[in-house]
Amino acid sequence: MIITCPNCAFSRDVPPEKMPAHSVIATCPRCSCRFRFSPADDALDAPPHESGGTDGTEEGRYNPDGADHPAQDEDDPLPPGTVRLGQSAPPPENAAEQDNADEQEDMRLTAARAYSREAARFEEDERTPDAGNPWDMAPAEKGWAAAFYQTVLRVMLDAQRFFSSLVPQTRPLRALYFYLIVSVFQIVVERFWGYMLLQYISGGNPSPDPQLDRLLTMLAPQTSLAMTVLFKTGLLVLELYFFAALIHLTYRFLIPDRADFSLVFQVMAYSSAPSLLCVAPLIGSLVGFVWSLSCIIIGCRSALKLTWTQTMTGIAPACFAVLLLLAQFMKAAQG
């Protein structure tokens, strides 16, 4: 007799001697579907199988593959999930609990995806240099020297991104310390190169040209190094506050809602980083000055979120004052 699974249509020819004597629950060997099987009336001539028979069946349960199962009476109800021919699977008894479990699983998957995205972003941030200000976070893990070095690089090579990360309305002490370090370094290096130039030109003897001798004296003053550092550092700090206040005042008239003295001060202080190029003799200081001016322009535009027209208009009075100072310096050198 051929028995066909109502779920997957798998068929098997069962010999008459293995046919059950009464209605049983059959298990499909392919899809494991369990269904009730009632043999035909002409197949009931076979005697009932004893429990643990040699044909691999038990009373009340039939498996064509001969797998042993616990006995089940004919009147026993079908187990949950049994599929009958012509009927669909019954809905779960605890539908509300199932919906709750599905909702929790969706929440878990959503949280897992969010965590994966956050982890990927964190890894990307670890590979990409941070856009913030290392000097504000110093000494951090790598110390003051590393923070100073990283800040100088970001000011000189990625000024727009660096100045955009400045925090408004903050105390400018960190920026002032950075400016002082750069200023002292610049004064010492320029004093050294001025002394070397004086020795190269005059050979230790006074120059016959009064103007050249006056210029060399300005480059390498006769005062001690400590006094030179203190005097010039004080002048540079005064210049910093003067130009920061001048630019801030100009922006107060142009864009009063965006003007912030702390941002302007930070821009002016950190823009001194290119002055470290004074380590290169002669041309280093000039290149550093032009580079610093470019950083000030980019910094004001990025930190205050201005247009190019607004930026240049606000910088114009400070540039005019710088030109006046340069003119006075050249006049003093000539006269």
C-alpha positions in Angstrom: 0.0 0.0 0.0 1.3 3.5 -0.9 1.3 6.1 1.9 1.7 9.8 0.9 2.7 12.6 3.2 0.1 15.5 3.0 2.8 18.1 3.6 5.7 17.2 1.2 3.9 14.5 -1.0 6.6 12.0 -0.2 5.3 8.5 -0.9 6.4 5.1 0.2 5.1 1.6 -0.6 4.5 -0.2 2.7 4.3 -4.0 2.7 1.0 -5.5 3.9 2.7 -7.2 6.8 3.8 -3.8 8.2 0.4 -2.2 8.0 -1.1 -1.1 11.4 -4.2 -2.7 12.5 -5.9 0.6 13.6 -5.6 4.3 13.2 -2.2 5.6 14.1 -0.1 8.8 13.8 2.5 8.5 11.0 5.7 10.5 10.8 7.1 11.5 7.4 10.8 10.5 7.2 11.6 13.5 4.9 9.8 16.5 6.5 9.0 15.0 9.9 5.4 16.0 9.4 3.0 13.9 11.7 -0.4 13.0 10.4 -3.1 10.4 11.3 -3.2 7.4 9.1 -6.1 5.0 9.0 -5.6 1.8 7.0 -8.3 0.5 4.6 -10.8 -2.1 5.8 -9.2 -4.8 3.7 -5.9 -4.2 5.4 -7.2 -5.0 8.9 -6.7 -8.6 8.6 -3.2 -8.3 9.9 -3.0 -8.8 13.7 -2.1 -5.9 15.9 1.6 -5.4 16.5 2.9 -6.1 19.9 4.8 -3.3 21.7 8.4 -3.5 20.7 7.7 -5.6 17.6 10.3 -6.6 15.2 8.9 -4.4 12.5 10.0 -1.3 14.4 6.4 -0.1 15.2 4.5 0.2 18.4 0.8 0.1 19.0 -0.9 3.4 18.4 2.1 4.9 16.5 3.4 4.1 13.1 6.6 5.1 11.3 7.5 3.7 7.9 11.2 4.0 8.8 10.8 1.8 11.8 11.7 4.5 14.4 10.4 3.8 17.9 7.9 6.2 19.5 5.9 6.1 22.6 2.6 4.4 22.3 -0.6 6.5 21.8 -4.1 5.3 21.9 -6.5 5.9 19.0 -8.7 8.3 21.0 -5.7 10.4 22.2 -5.8 13.9 20.8 -3.3 14.8 18.2 -0.2 16.5 19.5 0.2 20.3 19.0 1.3 21.2 15.5 -0.1 18.1 13.8 -1.0 18.7 10.2 -4.0 17.0 8.8 -4.8 16.6 5.1 -6.9 19.5 3.9 -6.3 21.6 7.0 -3.8 24.4 7.7 -1.6 24.6 10.8 -3.5 25.8 13.8 -2.5 29.2 15.2 -0.4 29.2 18.3 -2.3 29.2 21.6 -0.2 32.1 23.0 -0.4 34.5 20.1 0.0 37.5 22.4 3.2 36.1 23.9 4.5 35.3 20.4 3.9 38.9 19.2 5.7 40.1 22.3 8.6 37.8 21.6 8.7 38.9 18.0 8.7 42.6 19.1 11.6 41.9 21.5 13.5 40.1 18.8 13.0 43.1 16.4 14.2 45.5 19.2 17.3 43.3 19.8 18.1 43.2 16.1 17.7 47.0 15.8 20.0 47.5 18.8 22.5 45.1 17.3 22.5 47.0 14.0 22.9 50.3 15.8 25.8 48.9 17.9 27.4 47.6 14.7 27.1 51.1 13.1 28.5 52.8 16.2 31.4 50.3 16.4 32.2 50.9 12.7 32.1 54.7 13.2 34.3 54.4 16.3 36.8 52.3 14.3 36.7 54.8 11.5 37.4 57.6 13.9 40.3 55.6 15.3 41.8 55.4 11.8 41.0 59.1 11.0 42.8 61.8 12.9 40.5 63.7 15.2 39.5 67.1 14.1 39.6 68.7 17.6 42.2 70.7 19.3 44.9 68.4 20.9 46.3 71.3 22.9 43.0 71.7 24.8 43.1 68.0 25.8 46.8 68.0 26.8 48.6 66.3 28.3 46.2 63.4 27.6 48.0 60.1 27.0 51.0 61.2 25.0 52.0 64.3 26.9 52.4 68.0 26.2 55.0 67.7 23.5 52.9 65.4 21.4 49.8 67.7 21.9 51.8 70.8 20.9 53.2 69.0 17.8 49.8 67.8 16.7 48.3 71.2 17.1 51.0 72.9 15.0 50.5 70.3 12.3 46.7 70.8 12.2 47.0 74.6 12.2 49.4 74.6 9.3 48.1 71.7 7.2 44.3 71.6 8.0 43.5 75.1 9.2 39.8 75.2 8.2 39.0 71.9 10.0 41.0 72.9 13.1 39.5 76.4 13.5 36.0 75.1 12.9 36.4 72.9 16.1 37.2 75.8 18.4 34.8 76.3 21.3 33.3 79.8 21.8 33.1 81.6 25.1 36.0 79.7 26.7 38.9 81.0 28.7 41.8 81.8 26.4 44.5 80.7 28.8 45.4 77.5 26.8 45.6 79.5 23.6 47.8 82.1 25.4 50.2 79.4 26.7 50.5 78.1 23.1 51.3 81.6 21.8 53.9 82.1 24.5 55.7 78.9 23.7 55.8 79.8 20.0 56.9 83.4 20.7 59.7 82.4 23.0 61.0 79.9 20.5 60.8 82.5 17.7 62.7 85.1 19.8 65.5 82.7 20.7 65.9 81.4 17.2 65.8 84.8 15.5 68.3 86.1 18.1 70.6 83.2 17.2 70.4 83.8 13.5 70.9 87.5 14.0 74.0 86.8 16.0 75.3 84.5 13.3 74.6 87.0 10.6 76.4 89.7 12.6 79.5 87.5 13.0 79.5 86.6 9.3 79.2 90.2 8.1 81.3 92.1 10.5 83.7 89.4 11.7 83.4 90.8 15.2 84.4 94.3 14.1 82.1 97.3 13.9 80.6 97.9 10.4 81.8 101.0 8.6 78.2 101.5 7.3 76.1 103.1 10.1 72.8 102.0 8.6 74.0 98.3 8.3 75.4 98.5 11.9 72.0 99.8 13.1 70.1 97.0 11.3 72.4 94.3 12.7 72.0 95.8 16.2 68.2 95.5 15.8 68.6 91.8 14.7 71.1 91.0 17.5 70.7 93.4 20.3 73.5 93.7 22.8 71.2 93.0 25.8 71.2 89.6 27.5 69.1 86.8 26.1 66.9 86.7 29.1 66.1 90.4 28.9 65.5 90.2 25.2 63.1 87.3 25.7 61.1 89.1 28.5 60.9 92.4 26.6 59.9 90.9 23.2 57.5 88.4 24.7 55.7 91.2 26.5 55.5 93.2 23.3 54.1 90.2 21.4 51.5 89.5 24.0 50.4 93.1 23.8 50.2 92.9 20.0 48.1 89.7 20.4 45.5 91.3 22.6 45.5 94.5 20.5 44.9 92.9 17.2 42.4 90.4 18.6 40.4 93.3 20.2 40.6 95.3 16.9 39.3 92.4 14.8 36.6 91.6 17.4 35.5 95.3 17.4 35.2 95.3 13.6 33.1 92.2 13.6 30.9 93.6 16.4 29.9 96.3 13.8 29.5 93.9 10.9 28.0 90.8 12.5 27.2 91.5 16.2 25.4 88.1 16.5 28.5 86.1 15.6 31.3 88.2 17.1 33.0 86.3 19.9 36.3 87.7 21.4 37.4 84.3 22.7 37.1 82.7 19.2 39.0 85.6 17.7 41.7 85.4 20.4 42.1 81.7 19.9 42.4 82.2 16.1 45.1 84.8 16.6 47.0 82.7 19.1 47.0 79.4 17.3 47.8 81.2 14.0 51.2 81.9 15.3 52.2 78.2 14.7 53.7 78.9 11.3 56.2 81.3 13.0 58.1 78.2 13.9 59.4 78.2 10.4 62.0 80.8 11.6 64.3 77.8 12.1 65.1 78.3 8.4 67.5 81.3 8.2 66.6 84.5 6.3 63.4 83.4 4.5 61.9 81.3 7.2 60.5 84.2 9.2 59.0 85.9 6.1 57.3 82.7 5.0 56.0 82.1 8.6 54.6 85.6 8.7 52.7 85.2 5.4 51.5 81.7 6.5 50.3 83.0 9.8 48.3 85.8 8.1 46.6 83.2 5.9 45.8 81.1 9.0 44.2 84.2 10.6 42.0 84.8 7.6 40.9 81.1 7.3 40.5 80.8 11.0 38.2 83.8 11.4 36.0 82.6 8.5 35.8 79.1 9.8 35.4 79.8 13.6 32.9 82.6 13.2 31.1 81.0 10.2 31.5 84.1 7.9 31.6 84.7 4.2 34.8 85.7 2.4 33.6 89.3 2.1 32.8 89.5 5.8 36.1 87.9 6.7 38.2 90.3 4.7 36.3 93.3 5.8 36.9 92.4 9.4 40.6 91.7 8.8 41.2 94.9 6.9 41.8 97.3 9.9 44.3 94.9 11.4 46.2 94.5 8.1 46.3 98.3 7.8 47.8 98.5 11.3 50.4 95.8 10.5 51.4 97.8 7.4 51.9 100.9 9.6 54.1 98.9 12.0 56.2 97.6 9.1 56.6 101.1 7.8 57.8 102.3 11.1 60.3 99.5 11.4 61.7 100.2 8.0 62.0 103.8 8.7 63.8 103.1 12.0 66.2 100.8 10.2 67.0 103.4 7.5 67.3 106.5 9.8 
